[in-house]
Amino acid sequence: MSFPITIPRQANPLTFNLEAGETLVLLGANGTGKSALVDYLRKVLGEHVIKISAIRQNWFATGKLSMSQSQRDNLHEALKSWDREDTSRFFEHNPSERANLPLFDLVSFENRRARKIATFIDSNDTERVNAAVNVACNTPSVIAQINTLFSYSNMPIEISIGDKEQLLASKNGRSHFDIASLSDGERNSIIVASTILTTQPGTLILIDEPERHLHRSIIVPFVVELIKMRSDCAFLISTHEITLPSSLESPHILLVRECFYVNSKPASWDFDYIAKSSPENEELYEGLKKDLLGARRRILFVEGNDDSLDRPLYSLIFPEVSVISKAGCREVERAVAGLRNSAPYHWVRAFGIIDEDKRSPAVIAELIQKGIYAIKAYSVESIYYHPELQRRAARKLCDVTTGGNVGQALHDARTAALQAIKDSRNHLSQVSVLLILAR
């Protein structure tokens, strides 16, 4: 089964075929349009596509079946209709029943398997009984596959079906209990695994953020093994887990950067595409990790400590840079040199700002070559009086409080500063005289 993938972008659209057994991984920061792209592809591809949403509800009152086959079929058709609506990207209709649907399919799947063998036994058809038993022995049940997944993912859980078609769980071989009592992550794993393992062959399975509720040490082996179990299906996974692509076998990788809307509907995307990971494009994959990890790939080391004004003031000046305080100029120089000397092992660009402290022009030029800039200001407080920095500080104040007018905030601050100078004029005059005499 092959799925023609076409993703609009402002230049030429990207088009390729996603085959059964292959995986397309969408990576990108929050708000870049990954979920919108998953939803777009689900609507475009239509039949033979299922979506497992990141906003899915993963709790249920009980592991007992709460619907009949006809109710299940009606719900399934209703969900297909609801999921075609534009709001399905961020809103789920009937979440409680939706969470129960995979459980019904899991129990139903197991029952059909058992009934098939029982039918042959009742007919005294020994040949067909032996054939069915042979197939059963060589084809693990869905329950067995889920328990294998848990084992590979370091979750000490086994599930089973009780006498009253109730799904039960056991931890470390202890007594059984209703799966409704499992943790969020454990229930989430059952829902995802049941949905995927009971779907029809030749299906494109869209998974939005499988890492929800699961620790990163669990989600990677869980997803990797699940994909191996369903090599007869194709997968598209939207995730923030950057180690997942490198754990999969030759995935297609898409780094989603931005989504463009027309009339409030997603129309095209800005993205980078890596056809398939392989030894020759490992450098490209490394570049993708750099982009993913960082709107803030640059680090600025400054003098001061976490309680001083240095870090917040420089953060206002350089909003796209991570600012880290160091005790003094030597610590700044060591931090910058350490990162720059180990550049092949990471993707951080390090810089430093220190006080000039009567350094010679030659020393200042040498520091610049090392990524460290010596400024002439006596202290960081000096730059606070620059009009642009005052404006940024006023805007930040308005953003983090209840709002307000930036111009008014500036006026109030300047008025208060001038009043403070008036109140301290005698002290300031004495300090000024002492400084003049000291020279």
Secondary structure, 3 states (H helix, E strand, C coil): CEEEEEECCCCCCEEEEEECCCEEEEECCCCCCHHHHHHHHHHHHCCCEEEECCCCCCCCCCCECCCCHHHHHHHHHHHHHHCCCHHHHCCCCCHHHHHHHHHHHHHHHHHHHHHHHHHHHHCCCHHHHHHHHHHHHHCCCHHHHHHHHHHHCCCCEEEEECCCCEEEEEECCCCCEEHHHCCHHHHHHHHHHHHHHCCCCCCEEEEECCCCCCCHHHHHHHHHHHHHHCCCCEEEEECCCCCHHHHCCCCEEEEEEEEEEECCEEEEEEEEEECCCCHHHHHHHHHHHHHHHCCCCEEEEEECCCCCCHHHHHHHHCCCCEEEEECCHHHHHHHHHHHHHCHHHCCCEEEEEEECCCCCHHHHHHHHHCCEEEECCCCHHHHHHCHHHHHHHHHHHHHHCCCCCHHHHHHHHHHHHHHHHHHCHHHHHHHHHHHHHHC
